[in-house]
Amino acid sequence: MFDWKVLSDELEELKKAGLYTNIRTLESPQGEWLTISNKKVLNLCSNNYLGFADDQRLKKAAMEAIEKWGVGPGAVRTIAGTLSIHEETEKALADFKGTEAAMLVQSGFNANQAAIPPLFSKEDVIFSDELNHASIIDGCRLSGAQIIRWNHLDLDDLENKIKTNDGRRRLIVTDGVFSMDGDVAPLDGIVKLGEKYGVMVMVDDAHGEGVLGPHGKGIVAQFKLEGKVDIDIGTMSKAFGVVGGYVAGNKVLIDYLKQKARPFLFSSAPTPPDVGAIFAAVQVLAQSDDLVKKLWDNSKYFKDHMKSIGFDIGHSQTPITPVMLYDAQVASNFSKRLFEEGIFAQSIGYPTVQKGKARIRVMISAVHTKKSLDFALEKFEKVGKALGVLKR
């Protein structure tokens, strides 16, 4: 019989090091304020950038989709699981992202597994930013291709590695917005290198869509690179407020992946209510960018004040605000004290970030009011002084 004490001991070590994740249970919908353990707390750690997770328009669309299509698809897409709502939403997504076609899958994580392994194998080379998301890393590993990590955002290092590593096919892959630090990939420079050396370019826009570019169309639109990025990956679980993922690109790419991508072939299709809500989110953003503008206004307000208080918030270029505490135990204690003060902001340590880079990652939303942000700033300052993070 397996000795479970080995795992139990490892869990205790995680707790001692401040690396044990305390999973909170929400007792209310996602929004500006939450109820957790019968306590009302300000939500500062959700990826719900635009408030879509509890938006009345998306909820109505989801309920209408249930009434028309039912709660489940009944099969994988290639057998009996493709509904017309899937194809209508894929067309809307492609139009929104400025591509010829798009393919829906079950999650953003699955999107990377759907896109990379069918296109690349052991004869190929993938150049991956060293801080890419775990889903990109796993997709690359599953492909069997040689993986060359390049220094974070360093185009000179990327070019040097492209020059010295050849293969049947080559790919540069990067996050658009890096989820822990909030910095943005130099996509214009990456595309230039791809064109110069004949290397495919893929971007995972999980934290860019709904945030960057006109109407939140993402990093490709931000840099005006429509049609120049070979593979555009995204998720529906952040700014879009739902769940699911997609791959967007030219029609040949999408037709090929629909024949080869394992998440598409071997896992049931996204559910009708999810797809209905995704379609509604795309429509809302296409019609107005008011929420995107509010998101950026709130972000600037909070970040400017955090810096003036004396916090180290890294070098974020987006609403993602890392409050750098470096020590995992300090970050864990800081999060607990914030919760006591009515702020829900989780600590993040290794392996989500590098050792010695622990932090509180604050996620600003368009639904935050200035009053709530002022409340948060007051509590951060109070806890920072109490724990000796800030000078008194």
C-alpha positions in Angstrom: 0.0 0.0 0.0 1.2 3.5 -0.8 2.6 5.5 2.1 0.4 8.6 2.1 2.5 10.0 4.9 5.1 11.1 2.3 2.5 13.4 0.8 1.3 14.5 4.2 4.8 15.5 5.2 5.3 17.4 2.0 2.1 19.4 2.6 3.3 20.3 6.1 6.6 21.6 4.6 4.6 23.7 2.2 2.7 25.2 5.1 5.9 26.0 7.0 7.3 27.7 4.0 4.2 29.8 3.4 3.7 28.1 0.0 0.5 26.2 0.9 -2.5 27.6 -1.0 -5.4 28.4 1.2 -8.4 27.9 -1.2 -11.2 30.3 -0.3 -14.8 29.4 -1.1 -17.0 32.1 -2.5 -20.6 32.3 -1.3 -21.7 34.9 -3.8 -21.3 35.6 -7.6 -18.1 37.2 -8.9 -18.2 41.0 -8.5 -16.7 44.0 -6.8 -17.6 42.6 -3.4 -17.8 39.0 -2.4 -19.1 36.9 0.5 -16.5 34.4 1.9 -17.0 32.6 5.2 -20.0 34.8 5.8 -17.7 37.9 5.6 -18.1 40.7 3.0 -14.8 41.4 1.3 -13.5 43.5 -1.5 -12.5 41.4 -4.5 -9.0 42.2 -5.7 -7.8 38.9 -7.1 -10.3 37.8 -9.8 -9.5 37.8 -13.5 -13.0 39.2 -14.1 -11.6 42.4 -15.7 -14.8 43.8 -17.1 -17.4 42.4 -14.7 -18.8 40.0 -17.3 -18.9 37.0 -15.0 -22.2 38.3 -13.4 -23.3 40.7 -16.2 -27.0 40.6 -16.9 -26.6 40.5 -20.6 -24.4 37.5 -20.5 -26.6 35.7 -18.0 -29.6 36.3 -20.3 -27.8 35.0 -23.3 -26.7 31.9 -21.4 -30.3 31.2 -20.3 -31.6 31.7 -23.8 -29.0 29.3 -25.1 -30.2 26.7 -22.6 -33.8 27.1 -23.6 -32.9 26.7 -27.3 -30.0 24.1 -27.2 -30.1 22.4 -23.7 -27.4 22.3 -21.1 -24.8 20.0 -22.9 -23.6 19.4 -26.4 -23.9 15.6 -26.2 -20.7 14.7 -28.1 -17.3 15.8 -29.3 -17.4 18.4 -32.2 -16.5 15.8 -34.9 -19.3 13.4 -34.1 -22.5 15.1 -33.0 -21.4 18.0 -30.8 -21.2 20.9 -33.3 -24.2 23.1 -32.9 -24.9 26.1 -35.1 -24.3 28.3 -32.0 -20.7 27.1 -32.0 -20.1 28.1 -35.6 -21.9 31.5 -35.2 -19.7 32.3 -32.2 -16.5 31.1 -34.0 -17.3 33.5 -36.8 -18.0 36.4 -34.4 -14.7 35.7 -32.6 -12.7 35.6 -35.9 -14.3 38.9 -37.0 -13.5 40.4 -33.5 -9.8 39.2 -33.6 -9.3 40.1 -37.3 -8.6 36.6 -38.5 -10.1 34.3 -41.2 -11.4 31.7 -38.8 -11.5 30.5 -35.2 -12.0 27.2 -33.3 -13.6 27.0 -29.9 -12.3 24.5 -27.3 -13.0 23.8 -23.7 -10.5 26.1 -22.1 -7.5 28.4 -22.7 -5.3 25.7 -21.3 -6.7 23.3 -23.9 -6.2 25.9 -26.6 -2.5 25.6 -26.4 -2.7 21.8 -26.4 -4.9 22.0 -29.4 -2.6 24.3 -31.4 1.0 23.2 -30.7 1.2 19.4 -30.8 -0.6 19.0 -34.1 1.8 21.3 -35.9 5.2 20.5 -34.3 7.1 17.3 -33.5 10.6 16.1 -32.7 12.0 17.5 -36.0 11.0 21.0 -35.1 12.2 23.8 -32.8 10.1 26.0 -30.5 11.4 29.3 -29.1 9.5 30.0 -25.9 9.8 33.0 -23.6 11.1 31.8 -20.2 8.1 33.1 -18.3 5.4 31.7 -20.6 2.3 30.2 -19.0 2.2 26.6 -17.9 -0.3 25.8 -20.6 2.2 26.9 -23.3 5.0 24.9 -21.6 2.8 21.8 -21.5 1.7 22.2 -25.1 5.3 22.5 -26.2 6.3 19.4 -24.2 3.5 17.4 -25.7 4.7 18.2 -29.2 8.0 16.5 -28.7 9.8 19.5 -30.4 13.1 20.8 -29.1 12.3 23.7 -26.8 14.7 26.7 -26.7 13.9 29.1 -23.9 14.8 32.7 -24.5 15.3 35.4 -21.9 12.1 37.2 -20.9 11.2 39.9 -23.5 14.8 39.9 -24.8 14.6 40.2 -28.6 18.4 40.1 -29.0 18.6 36.8 -27.1 15.7 35.5 -29.2 17.4 36.4 -32.5 20.7 34.9 -31.4 18.9 31.6 -30.6 17.0 31.6 -33.8 20.3 32.0 -35.7 21.8 29.0 -34.0 18.9 26.6 -33.9 17.4 25.1 -37.1 14.6 22.6 -37.7 12.0 21.4 -40.1 9.5 24.0 -38.7 10.2 26.7 -36.2 7.9 28.6 -33.9 8.2 31.6 -31.6 5.6 31.5 -28.8 4.9 34.0 -26.2 2.2 35.2 -23.8 0.8 38.5 -24.9 0.4 39.8 -21.3 2.4 38.0 -18.6 -0.1 37.1 -15.9 2.1 37.5 -12.8 4.0 40.7 -13.7 1.6 42.4 -16.0 4.2 43.2 -18.6 3.5 43.1 -22.4 5.4 41.1 -25.0 7.2 43.1 -27.7 5.0 41.5 -30.3 6.0 43.9 -33.1 9.6 43.0 -32.7 8.8 39.3 -32.5 6.8 39.4 -35.7 9.7 41.2 -37.4 12.1 38.4 -36.4 9.6 35.8 -37.5 9.4 37.4 -41.0 13.2 37.9 -41.2 14.0 34.2 -40.4 10.9 32.5 -41.7 9.7 31.4 -38.2 6.0 31.1 -37.3 4.7 33.3 -34.5 2.1 32.4 -31.9 0.7 34.5 -29.1 -1.4 33.5 -26.1 -3.6 36.6 -25.5 -5.3 35.3 -22.4 -4.7 38.5 -20.4 -4.8 40.8 -23.4 -8.2 40.3 -24.9 -10.8 42.6 -23.3 -7.9 44.7 -22.0 -5.5 45.7 -24.8 -6.3 47.3 -28.1 -9.4 49.1 -29.4 -12.5 47.6 -27.8 -10.3 45.1 -26.0 -9.5 43.2 -29.2 -6.1 42.2 -27.8 -2.4 42.6 -28.3 -2.5 41.9 -32.1 -4.8 44.9 -32.6 -2.8 46.9 -30.1 0.3 46.6 -32.3 -1.8 46.7 -35.5 -0.5 43.3 -36.6 -3.7 41.8 -37.9 -2.9 39.1 -40.4 0.8 38.9 -39.4 0.5 36.6 -36.4 0.2 33.0 -37.4 -1.6 31.6 -34.4 -3.7 33.7 -31.9 -4.7 31.8 -28.8 -7.2 33.1 -26.2 -9.4 32.2 -23.3 -12.9 33.1 -22.4 -12.4 32.8 -18.6 -10.8 36.2 -17.9 -12.1 39.4 -19.4 -14.9 37.5 -21.2 -16.1 36.3 -17.9 -17.2 32.8 -19.0 -15.1 29.6 -19.6 -13.5 28.2 -22.8 -10.7 28.9 -25.2 -10.1 29.4 -28.9 -7.5 29.2 -31.6 -7.7 31.9 -34.3 -5.8 32.2 -37.6 -6.1 31.6 -41.3 -8.7 29.1 -42.6 -6.1 26.5 -43.5 -4.8 26.4 -39.9 -8.2 26.1 -38.4 -9.4 23.4 -40.9 -6.2 21.5 -40.1 -6.6 21.7 -36.4 -10.2 20.5 -36.6 -8.8 17.3 -38.1 -5.8 16.9 -35.7 -6.3 18.7 -32.4 -6.9 16.2 -29.6 -9.0 18.5 -27.3 -11.3 19.1 -30.3 -11.4 15.4 -31.3 -11.6 13.7 -27.9 -13.4 16.0 -25.5 -17.0 17.1 -25.6 -17.8 20.5 -27.2 -18.2 23.7 -25.1 -21.6 23.8 -23.6 -24.5 25.9 -25.1 -24.8 28.3 -22.2 -21.1 29.0 -22.2 -21.1 29.6 -25.9 -24.1 31.8 -25.7 -22.5 34.0 -23.1 -19.2 34.1 -25.1 -21.2 35.4 -28.1 -22.9 38.0 -26.0 -19.5 39.2 -24.6 -18.1 39.6 -28.1 -21.1 41.6 -29.1 -20.9 43.9 -26.1 -17.2 44.6 -26.7 -17.7 45.1 -30.4 -20.3 47.8 -29.7 -18.7 49.7 -26.9 -15.3 50.1 -25.3 -16.6 52.0 -22.2 -15.8 49.1 -19.8 -12.2 48.8 -21.2 -11.6 52.5 -20.7 -13.0 52.3 -17.1 -10.7 49.3 -16.4 -7.7 51.4 -17.4 -8.8 54.5 -15.5 -9.2 52.3 -12.3 -5.8 50.7 -12.9 -4.0 54.0 -13.2 -5.7 55.4 -10.1 -4.8 52.4 -8.0 -1.2 51.9 -9.2 -0.3 55.6 -8.9 -1.5 55.6 -5.3 0.2 52.4 -4.4 3.5 53.8 -5.6 3.0 57.0 -3.7 2.3 55.0 -0.5 5.7 53.3 -1.1 4.8 49.8 -2.4 7.0 48.0 -5.0 4.6 47.1 -7.8 7.1 45.9 -10.3 7.0 47.0 -13.9 3.4 46.1 -14.9 2.1 47.7 -18.1 -1.5 46.5 -17.5 -4.2 46.4 -14.8 -2.3 43.4 -13.3 -0.6 44.9 -10.2 2.0 42.8 -8.5 2.6 44.0 -4.9 6.1 42.6 -4.5 6.9 41.2 -1.1 9.5 38.6 -2.2 9.4 36.4 0.9 6.6 33.7 0.6 5.8 33.7 4.3 5.5 37.5 4.4 3.2 37.4 1.4 1.1 34.7 3.0 0.8 36.7 6.3 0.0 39.8 4.3 -2.9 38.1 2.5 -4.3 36.8 5.8 -4.1 40.3 7.4 -5.8 41.9 4.4 -8.6 39.4 4.6 -9.1 40.3 8.3 -9.4 43.9 7.1 -12.0 43.1 4.4 -9.7 42.6 1.4 -9.6 39.4 -0.6 -6.2 39.4 -2.3 -4.4 36.0 -2.4 -0.6 35.6 -2.0 1.3 34.0 -4.8 4.6 32.1 -4.4 6.6 29.3 -5.9 6.0 27.5 -8.3 3.5 30.0 -9.7 6.3 32.5 -9.6 10.1 32.1 -9.1 11.5 31.5 -5.6 12.1 34.8 -3.9 9.5 36.6 -6.0 6.4 36.1 -3.8 3.7 38.8 -4.0 0.1 39.8 -3.7 -1.2 40.0 -7.2 -4.0 42.7 -7.3 -6.4 42.4 -10.2 -8.2 45.7 -10.9 -11.6 45.5 -12.6 -13.9 47.9 -14.4 -16.6 47.3 -11.7 -14.5 48.8 -8.9 -15.6 52.2 -7.7 -13.2 54.9 -6.6 -14.6 54.5 -3.1 -13.7 50.8 -3.0 -10.3 51.5 -4.4 -9.7 54.1 -1.7 -10.8 51.5 0.9 -8.2 49.0 -0.6 -5.4 51.6 -0.5 -6.1 52.4 3.1 -6.0 48.8 4.1 -2.9 48.0 2.1 -1.1 50.9 3.8 -2.3 49.8 7.3 -1.2 46.1 6.8 2.0 47.2 5.2 3.0 49.3 8.1 1.9 46.7 10.6 4.0 44.0 9.0 7.0 46.3 8.5 6.8 46.2 4.7 6.4 50.0 4.7 8.3 52.5 6.8 6.2 54.0 9.5 
